[in-house]
Amino acid sequence: MGKSDIRMPAVAGQFYPANANKLREQISLFTEGQAEQANAIACILPHAGYMYSGAVAGKTVASLKIKDRVILLGPNHTGYGVPFSIMTQGTWQTPLGKLKIDSEFAQKLLKRSEILEEDSEAHHGEHCLEVELPFLQYFKNDFEFVPIVIASQALLNLKKLGEEIAGQIIESGEKSNTLIIASSDMTHYEPQKDAETKDRVAIQAIIELDEDKLARKVIGMNISMCGYAPAISVIVAAKMLGAKKAKLIKYQTSGDTTGDTESVVGYAGVIIE
């Protein structure tokens, strides 16, 4: 993709409304009556269809100050592209408008990184970053962003990526103006009680800002948290940027929406300050 290329939405009309007015209306229901916005360093957001995870994503985003630069990390669901994929130029379209990639920052990060590769293949049909954008646009329509998709569970590389992101943010001198987001759902397709038990453990590791514990628990307890890799990178970056605490904003499962508790997916919204 070149600078003039536009990435069109892959899941508008499926995961969320393709009509701008209907989309705004839906997001407004998820974000109404929210408290003051925290000046967070990072957060974890879910990325399912809005009917399932929108209440969690909405409440979490509504409690954040959206910065001028957003670095978005998510897991690769499509299998396309390289293990650590960044797009450094172009524009992404959503029903709420166009968003530019922060090319200057993204290219500097790519140059610094031993892990990332320039690649648009991993991003074309991938939903995990796209579904976060309308929530952010609802509150701020003029931010630029950096999209990163991860298809690796190599712990040392995930930590290294976190260090590289934090290093580039510090070098840019715009720490206070950058928000990092890890896009992840929690346990997939297990009974509600089992999902809640596993997710409680993973969320606790995130709240403790302990990336090693998160990796250990996800692997040891077979927790099907699809974005634990991005979460590890984000925790590492956030701590390098001075993060001291994290808190759970909201947790629920698909069963809370559908009433089917036999096989649920868990969703958590966490902010890191």
N, C-alpha and C positions, 0 to 999 in steps of 0.2 A: 504493500500500500504506500502510495506517495502522499505528499502533504495535502493534495487536493482531494484525496479519496475519502469517501464517507462510509463508515461502517453502519449499515442499516440494522434495525433491531431484529434479533433472531427469534424472540419469544413474545413480542407484543401481540396481544390478542389471544395468547395462551396463558402465560403466567400473570399477566396484568392487562388492563384494557388498552386497546390500540387508539382509542379516542381520547384526546387530551382532556376534555371536560369530565368524562367519566372517570379517567385516571385521577385527576385532581380531587374529584368528589370522593373517590375511594380512599385516597391517602388522607384526606381531611378527617374521615371517620376514624382512621387509625391514630391520628395525631392530635385530636382535639383535647383541650383542657390540660395541656402539659405544663410542667414546672419550668423553672429557669434552665437555661442551656449551659452546660458545663464546658469549660475550656479544656477539653480532653486532648490527650496526645494520640490516642488510638481507640478503636472499638472492634468488637466482633458482631457481625450482623448475619442473620439467616438469609437464604436466597431461594426459597421455594415460591410456588405460586402465592400471590398475595392473599388469597382466601385462607391459606393455611398459615403462612408465617408473617403476613402483613401487620398483624397486631403487635408482634414482637419487634419487627424492624421499625415500624412507625413510632412506637413508644421510645425506642432507643435513639433513633435519629432525632426525634423531637427534643431529647434531653442533651443534645450536643450542639456546640457552636460549629457550624460548617465553615471550614477555612478556605482560603483562596486556592490552595493546592490540596488535592486528595490523592493519596497513593492507595490503590486498590489491589489487594492480593486475593486470589481465589484458586480453588482446585480445578484441575482439568477433568471435565466429565466426558469429553468427546474422543479423547485419545489422539487427537491431531496435534502436530507441532512438536516443539522441543521440550525437554524437561522443565526448563526455567525460561519462560517466554515473556518478553516485554515488547510492547509496541511503542515506538518513540515519536511517531508522527501520525497525523490524520485527525479526523473528526468522527465522533460517534453521534448518531441520531437517535433520539427517543421521541415519544409522542409529545414531550414537554419542551422539545427544542434540541439544538445542536450543542455538543460539548467538545471543546478542543483538548487534545492531549498536550500536556505541558512538555513540549519538545525539548526545550533547553535543559530542563531538569532531567528528563528521561534519557537524553543522549549522554549527559555527564554521568548519570548513574550506570548506564551501559558500559561506558568507557572505564569506570572505576571497577566494575564487577568482574570477578572471575567466574561467576555462576550464570548470569543472565545472557541470553542470546536474543537478537532482534528477530521477531517472528510474528506474523499476523495469522498464521494458520490455526494456532491454538485458540484464537479469539473469535473467529468468524461465527461459528454456531454455538459458542459457549454462553451459557446464561448466567453464570455465577456473579459476574461483575455488572452485567447489563441491568439486572433487576434491582440493584442498589441505587442506580443513577436517578430514577424518577423521585425516590424519597429525598435524595440530596437536593435535586433541582427544585423540589416543592418549597424548600426553605431558602435556597440560594441558587440563582440561575447563571451566575457568571464565574464559577470556579473552573479551574483546569485540573486535569487528572492524569495519573500514570497507571496504565493497566498492566498487571503482571499475573500470569497464570502458571500454576505449579503442578507438575506431574511427577513428583519425586518425593520419597519419604526418607531420603538420606539426611540424617539428623545434622551432621557436620555442615553440609551444604545449606540446609535451612537456617542454621545459626549464622553461618557466614553471610548469607543474603541479608538477614536482619541487621548485621553489623554494617554491611555495605550501605544499606538504605539509611541507617542512622548517621553514618559517616557523611553521606552526601547531603543530608538535611542540615547537619551541623555546618558543613562547608558552605552551604548556600546562605547561611546566616538568617534563615527564615523558619526556624524551629517553631516559633509561636504561630506561624501562618500555615502549618502543614498538619493534616490529619491523615493517619494511616488506618486503613480498614482491612480486617481479615473477614472474608466471606465464607461462612460455613454453616451447614446444618449439623445437627447432633446425631444421635442414634437413629438408624434407619430400619424400619419394618420389623419391629419387635413389639411384644405386648407392652401396654402403657407402663405397668409397674416396673418391668425390666428396663425399659428405656429411661424412666425417671431415675432409677437407681444408678445406672451407668452414667447418665448425663450429670448427675449430682457430683460424681467423682471428677469428671473431666472439667466441669465448671469450677469446682473448688481449686483445681490445679491452676486454672487460668486466673482466678481471683488472687491466688498466692503469687502470681507472676512467675511461676516455676515451669519453664518450658521442658525441662528434663522429666519432671514428674508427669506432665501432660503426655509426653511421648511414651513414658513407661506404662502409664495407666491405660492409654488407648490401645497399646499393643498387648499388654498383659491381660486386660479384661475384654479384649476383642470389641472395643467400642467403635462402631461404624460412623464416626464423625468425619465427614468427607473432607472438611477443610482444616484438619488438625495441622497439616504441613504449613499452610499460610499463617495459622494462629501462632505456631512456634516462631516463625520469622518475625511476626509482629510483636510478640512479647519481648524477644531479644532487642529489637529496634527501640521499642518503647522504654525499656529499662536504660538503654544507653542514652536516651533523650531525657532521662530524669524521672521516669514513672515511679511512683511510690505505692500506688494502690489501684485496685480495680473493684468494680461492683457490678453485680447482676442487676439489670434493669427489669427484665421480664423473661420468664421461661414458660413455654407451653408446648403441647404436642398437637399433631394433626387431629388426634382423638378428641381434643377439647373443642375442635371446630365441627368435626364430622359425627362425633358420638361413637365412632368405631374404635374401640380400645384394644382390639385384638392385634392389630399391626399398625404401629404409629411411626411418625418421624418426629424427632424432638427439635425445638428451636430455642436458641438463647440469644439474648442481647446483652452484651457486657461493655462497659466503658472503662477505659484505663486513663488515669490522671497522674 
